[in-house]
Amino acid sequence: MSPEPNSGQLPVSYAEAMHQHLVYYSRITCVLAMALIGSGVGLDLAFYPEHALQFGMARLLVVALIGLALWSYQRPWGLRHVRGWTYFWIALPQVMIAWMIFSTDGEASIYFVGLTLAVSGISIFLPLTLREALAFSVFTMVAYVSACVLRPEGVQQWPVLIGQSMFILFFSVIALTVSVYGERQRRQTYTLQTEVQRQKDELLAQNKALVDIKGQLLQREKMAALGTLSAGLLHELNNPVNYSLMAINMAQQLPAVKTDELLQESLTDAKEGMSRVQAIVSDLKTFAYQKPGDNSLRPFLLEQAIRSAQRLAGHELKGVQVTVDQPQDTHVLGDEPALIGVLINLFSNAALALQRSGREQPRIDVRVTESGDRLRVAVRDNGQGILPEHIGRVFEPFFTTRDVGAGLGLGLSVSYGIVQRHGGVLAVESEPGAWTEFTFDLPRPA
């Protein structure tokens, strides 16, 4: 069923708009016509009581037929032929009134007033074209003259017939004028609505773009702050770490260490700890020395990016088994720092889902597979999954299910943009209460 005017849905064309307009106002006019025709029984009793029963039955029949037209507007086939139904039912009152004029006093009958009211009223309420309004006016004039001329008594007062015909002509001119200017106004209104809708769509698109840009700027500021902090720490940490590793290596060469297993084990643990610190410092260099706006694509090993993301998200991944299944060659072409950020975000979200699910064996499976000239990455967890009403919004900026203050809801939105910049799509699948899997693909170097 076509939407009615003011339903909030703009028709796709002017013809469709006029169809909706006709349906809407034809319903209203049907009800009004039925009410007026029914109340005309009072006129019958007042002016022609001897015909009251006969005219009353005619009025009842016409009201029933107009009601049939009104009912058809509730059905698809009626809506498809709404203009034909409109021609049918607006002709019914004119035919009935012409018959009443024929049955009473001809050109002297008071019922000619009903013809003039119908001509002007129909053109005001219904969106008739100039041609349709002209045809309706001519039909009314022919019906009136025929009713007067074809009476057995014929025309008794030609001046009256001519005068009444002129009244009908005057109202016909009004109807034609209304149809011309009404059509012009409806067309201008539709043009204005179309322009408003176009500007509204542009405004919504601009607002969405601004929200995306705002999210990206916030994320860049966060990464820039991390880079500034990391750059300051690197110099302070790197030298002590190197000195400590050199001292541990020298200590491990002492003869006393070879004979003391406890000391040897302690030095080995200390060396492993310092090596982990050194690896984290190396990972932070990725962000510390990235120039703002530097999005150039370079070849790098995806497996190293995955390890860096694991280490940087290590605090959140405590107690979570992370497995990585990857091919022998993981060279990809891309913005390594940005993609490490994507992986950190996926690991962080997976860790939160696992924490909320309370799994006895929480795990995250990372699978890297070859797909032509690209590598496909899948990060799957066995956490609580994503609710159906949320899965369609996870990539919206500022949408988050975290507690207030625990996140801005920008991670996945920015990650989506980063993957898109690499010619891929960040997608998600989930089964509530069972698992969630994020996938994306990256280009491989030639």
N, C-alpha and C positions, 0 to 999 in steps of 0.2 A: 504494500500500500504506500502511495506517495506521501511524503511528509507534508504537513499542513503549514501555512504561513506562520511565521514566528516560532517555528519548531527549533530554530537554531542551526538548521542544516541548509546551506545555500544550494539551490538547484544547480545542476551542471550546465544548463543552457537556459536561454530566455524562453524557449518553447516549453521546457519542463517547468519553469517558474509559472508560466501562464496556465499550464495544465493544473498545477497545484492550486493556483489562485481560483481557477474555475471550479474545481472540486469543492474547495472550502466555501466559497460564496454561493455556489449552487445549492449546497446543503441548507445554508441559512435562508436563501430565497425560497426554497421548497417549503420550509416550515412556515415562513411568512405568508406565502401564497395559500397554503392550506388553511391557515387561520383566517385570512381575509375572505376566502371563498366560502368557508363554513359560516362565518358571521354574516354573510350576505343574505342568509335566510330572513333576517330582520327586514331587509329591503323588500324581499318578496312579499312578506306579510303586510308591509306598509303600503306598497304601491299596487301589487297585483296579487291579492289574497286568493283569487280564483285559480291562480297557477302555482300557489305556494307548494303544494305536494309534488307536482310535476317538476318544478324547478329544484325543490329540495333533493329529490332523487338524482337529478342531474349533477347537483353540487356534490353529493355524496360519491358519485361515480368518479368525477374529476379529482376530488381529494384522494380517493383510493389510488387512482392512476399516478398522481404526483407522488403519493407515498411509495408506490412501487419504484419510481425513479430514485427517490431518496434511499430506499433499501438497496438498490443496485450499486450505490456508491460505496457500500460496505463490502462489495465483492470485486475480485480482480477483473472479471470480465466487464463489470459495470464501469470500473475506473478506466479501462482501456477505451471504452466508447462513451466517455462522459459527455463529450460535445454533442454526439447524436442524441443521447438521452435528454440533454438540455433543450435541444431543438424540439424534441417531442413534447416535453411537459410545459414549456412556455407557450406552445401553440394551443394547448388544451383550454385554458381559460378564455382565450380569444374566440375559439370555436363555440364554446358554451355561451358566452355573452352574445355572439352573433345570432345563435339560435334563439336566445331569449328575446332579442330585438325582433327577430322574425316572428316569434310567437305572440308578441304584444303589439306595440304601437308603431313599429318601424322607426322612421326617422324621428318620431316624437318620443321614443322610449327613453327613459332615464338611464337605461343601462349603457348608453354610449359612453357615459362617464367612466365606466369600468375599463373600456378599451383605452381611453387616454391615459388613465392611471397605469395600466399595464405597460404601455409603450414607454413611458418615462421611467417607471419604476424598474423595469427589467434592465434598461440601459444603464441605470445608475448602479444597481447592485451587481450585475454580471459583467465580466470583462469581455464584452462583445467587440468584434472588429467593426470597422466602418461598413464593410460589406454585409456583415450579419445584422447590424442594426438597421441598415437600409432594407434588407430583405424582410425583417420582422415588421418594419413600419408599413411596407407595401402590402404584406400579408394582412395586417390589421385593417388597412384601408379597403382592400378588396373584400374582406369578410364583412365589413360594415355596409358597404355599398350593395353587396350581393344580398345581404339580409333584408335590406330595405326594398330593393328593386324586385326581388323574386317573391315577395309576399303576394298572396292572391289579390289583395286590394291594390297592390302596386304602390307607387309613391304618391302620397296625398299632398305633401307640402314640399315642393322642390327647393324653395329657399331655405327651409329648415335643414334639408339633407345637405345642401351645399354649405350652409353655416356649420353644421356639425362636422362635416368632412374637413372644413378648414381648421376646426379645433384639433382634430386628429392630426392634420398636417403640421400644425404649430408644435404639438408635442413630439411629432416625428423629427422635426428640425432640432428640437432640444435633445432628443435621443441621439441624433447623429453628431451633434456638437459634443455631447458628453463622451461619446465613443471615441471621437478623434483625440480630444484632449486627455481623456482617461488612458488611452493607449500610449500617448506620448509620456504621460506621467509615470505609468507603470514601467515603460522602457527606461526612463531616466532613473527611477528608483532601483531597478535591477542593476543598471550600470554602476550606480553609487554603492549598492551592496557588494557587488563584485570587487570594486576598488577597495572598499573597506576590508573585505575578506582577504584580498591580496596583501594589503598592508599589515593586517593582523598576522598572516602567515609569515611575512618577512620579519615582523617584530619578534614572533616566537622563535624563529630561526636565529635571529641575532641574539636574543636572550640566552638561547641554548649555547650558542658559540661563546658568549661572554662567560657563562658558567664553566664551560670547558676550559677556556683560557685562564679563568681565575683558579681553577683547580690545578692546572699545569704550572701557573706561576707560584702558587703556594708550595707545590711539590719541588719546584726548582729552588725556591728560597730555602726549603728544608735541606735539600741536597747541598746547596751552596754553604749553608751553615755547618753541615756535617763536614764538607770539604775544608772549610776554614779551621774548624776544630781539629780535624785530622792532620792538617798541614802543621799546625802548632805542636801537636803531640809527636809527630813523626820524628822531628829533629831531637826532641827530648828523650824519646824512647829508643830510637834506633841505635844511637851510640852506646848507651848502657847495655842494651841487649847484645850488641856485638862484643863489647868488652867482657860481658859475663860468659858468653859462649866461648870466647878465646880462653878465658881463665879456666872454664870447665874442661876444655880440651887439653889444656896444659896439665891440669890436675890429674886427668885420667892417665897421663903418661908417667906419673910418679910411681916408683917401685912399691911404695906402701899401699897404693890403691889396688895393685894386683893381688896383694895378699889379704886385703880386708874386703870381704864380700859385701858387708853392710855399707861401707864407704863407696864401693864401686856402684852398688845399686842406687844409692842416694845421688851420686853424681849423674848417673844415667837418667834418673827421674828429673833432676834439675835441668839437664840438657834438653829433655823432651819438652818440659814446660817452657823453657826459653825459646825453643823452636816454634812452639805454638804461638807465643807472643810475636815472634818474628813473622810468622805467616799472616797473623791478623794485621800487623802493621803493613805488610805487603798488600793485603787486600784493601786496606784503607787508602793506600796510595791511588788506587783506581779512582776514588772520588776526590781525593785531595788535590790532585793535579789535573783534573778535568777542567778545561776552560768553559766558561758559561756560553751556551749556545753551540758548543762544538759537537755536532751530530754526525760527523763524518764516519762512514762505514769502513771498518778495517777487518782483515781476517784475524780470527783468534780461535782458541780451542774452547769449545763449549763445555767440555768436562772440567776445565780449570774454573770457568765461571760458576759452574754448579758447586764445585768444592768451596770457592770463595763465598758463595751465598750461604752454604751450610755453616761455614765457620762464623760468618757475621750474624747469622740467626741462631747460633749455637745455644745461647741462653734459653731461647724459647723452645728449642728442639730437645732439651734434656729429657731423657726417658722415652724418646720417640725413636723407633727403628727406621732409619732412612736407607732405602736400597736404590741403587742406580744401575740401570741396564742400558748400555749404550754401545754403539758400534766402535770399531777400532779407530776410524777416522772421524773426529768430531769438529773439524774445521768448519766454521761458519763465517759469514760476512755480516758485520753489524756494529752497533754501538755497544761495546762491551760493558761500560759502566751502567748504561741504562738497562741493559738486559740482566745484569746482576741485580739491579734494583727490582726488576720484575720477578725474578726467582725468589728474592728475599721476601717480597710481598706474598707470593704464593705459599712459601714455607711458613710465614708468620700466620696467615689465615688458616692454613691446615693445622698448625699447632694449636691455635685457639679452638678450632672445631673439635680436635681430639681431646683437649682439656675439658670442654663442655660435655662431651659424650661419655667421659669416664671409662674408656676402653681399657680392658686388662692388658691388651697387646696393641698399643697404638703404633701405627706404621704409616709411612709415606713412601710411595713407590714412584720413582722417576724413571720414565722410559723414553729413550731417544731412538727414533727409527728413521731410516732413510726413506725419502719419498721423492724420487726423481732428483731434481737439482736443489732440493731443500731437505732440511732435517726437521722432523716433527717431534715436539717435546710434549710429554704428558706428565702431569703431576697429580697423583691420586692419593687420597687419604681415606681411612676407614672411620671418619668422624661422624658427626651427627647429621651431615647432609644439609641441603638448603631447602627451605619450604617452597612449595610451588608458587605462592604469592610473592616470594622474594627473588626467585631465580631470574625473572625478567628484568630486575632492577639492579642487579649486583654491579653493573658497569656504569650506573648513573653517578655523576659527581655528588658527593656529600651524602650518599645513601650508605648507612652502616647499621649493623645489628649489635655493634659493640656498646658497652656502657658509655654513658655521657662522660666525655673527657678522655676516653680511651682511644679515640680515633676520629679523624675528620671524614672518613668515607671517600678518600681520594685515591687510595692505593690502586684498586682495580681499574678505576677510570683512567688514571694516568698510564697504568700498565697497558690498557687496551690501546691507547694512543701510540705508545712506544712500539708495540707489536705491529700495529697498522702502518706505522712509518717504515717498518721493515718488509712491507708487502704481505703481511699475514693477518690473521684474525685470531684474537684471544676468545676462545669459546669455553663454555662450561656445561657439564652434565652432572646430574646429581640424583640420588635416590634418598629421600628423607629418612634419617635414622640409619643409613647404611654407608654411603660413600659420596664423595665429590671428586670430580676430575676436571682440571683445567688443561686445555691443550692450545698450542700455538706452533707455528712453523717458521723457520728462518732460512734465508738463502745461503747457499754454499758458494765459496769462491770458485771462479772458473779454474 
